[in-house]
Amino acid sequence: MEEASIMQQTGAKLRHFRVLKGISQEQLALDCDLNVNTIGMIERGQKNATIFTLKRICDGLGITLATLFLYNGSADTAEEETIQHIEAVLRQMPRRDVERVARIVEELASPNGHVIDTAPQTVFISGKEQDVVQLYFGNSPKGSLLIKKIDSETHEPLSDVEFMITTADGTVVCP
């Protein structure tokens, strides 16, 4: 990609976020402590901004450099505002909560309303006189889990089998 094209694309993205925020070039220049002519030249793709200048402009726009570089111009204004709002909220949350939100988003984005579960699962079963047990897990609709105990010879599900599911510390999840 040519340098001029990159400068024009970057400028167009900055203009998009400035207009989305509803501020003028003059206001952005004041917020960033930059000259208004510099803002205009960058937006028109006539000036090659340093990464430090881009960071200052992004700060003035209330976005991250990542948001600037990842934006591809395809989102509509309402969608873009929602994404920016979510990003702002996430940046204020503790890392553990952000990871939880990421898992929820991945589940919501999974195909056909199913949970993401492509890797084989290892399950430890304890109890009296346990034979070798095979457990089969599959992608199930959200909010459900199907566990079957299979007869090792016939490969048919066994009836009257009870499971107690606990967390690692022994807390019962499902009676």
Order of alpha helices (4+ residues) and beta strands (2+ residues): alpha-alpha-alpha-alpha-alpha-alpha-alpha-beta-beta
